């Protein structure tokens, strides 16, 4: 087995299985809290706690991985997931669920460490193939997790939580057995606060936050968008969204690496933003036609999903002297900010003006991303393909 496969295969497996477990249990948390007669504000507090903890600790975990290695921090993060899901299996009372999300959010460095391991190991060419593959693995894990959630939901929330705990244990065992340590040599001792003062990191981090907001504003509003535009019931809507996620994952796995190889990260980002603007404008002006609704939603889903790995590459390439762990920690924190703001923005727009307002909201976010970033001017990192 080549050195590439020795590193990439277990990392892809960890991302897929870890995302699968997360996607299986998280959609059921609101229903579990409702059964415990918790108020709606408790549901918001649970999800906000996870995001807030991840926002704070992700850069710190990244810096720790620069000092002690990616593998130990990945083990720590997966152990946190095991503990968090175990608590959910014990009880679905609000205090226990909140503690579970705090522990899981505070140790949420799983995917960031996988990205860091890939960035440690590859040349520029291999990075542009591997990073989209990680995004595709995460997308496939989400679809599989939603399917597992639907399959086990009839057995109760505890059964789903136990399944997620088992999957995290599987990832933990795989990491201990098959994931090699990728950090090499001495690492620059750079504090998170110092990294945040570097313009070449702040600006791509802002790009990532805006892309995550755009992704959250559209993808998390898709259920009510499809219900409104197509009159679909819950099962049909879920199946359609799963199909779009699979299409987006296939695009990241097959087409995105080729685009990155031909055009580079900067031009690819510009192209994806142009596609996002056009498809979002079409979503906002659709009158009738199921085919038009599905095709425009599919194109927009592919574009906004692909912006995430492209943003990761831009951040990693913006300042090669900054340790990879800190860079990927900032990547996770920036995405978390967008994931908090995006759904609020998307649902508020839909509540105000339906599909048209949602499309215009996505157009506005895409314009902010394109207008704020000016990637080439800031980064000045683009090299001709093959160099």
Secondary structure, DSSP 4 states (H G I P E B T S, - for coil): --HHHHHHHHHHHHHHHHHHHHHHHHTTHHHHHHHTT--HHHHHHHHHHHHHHHHHHHHHHHHHHHHH-HHHHHHHHHHHHHHHHHHHHH--SHHHHHHHHHHHHHT--HHHHHHHHHHHH--HHHHHHHHHHHHHHHHHHHHHHHHHHHHHGGG-HHHHHHHHHHHHHHHHHHHHHHPPP---S------HHHHHT-HHHHHHHHHHHHHHHHHHHHHTTHHHHHHHHH---HHHHHHHHHHHHHHHHHHIIIIIHHHHHHHHHHHHHHHHHHHHHHHHHHHHH--S-HHHHHHHHHHHHHHHHHHHHHHHHHHHHH-TTS-HHHHHHHHHHHHHHHHHHHHHHHHHHHHHHHHHHHHHHHHHHHHHHHHHH-HHHHH-----TT-
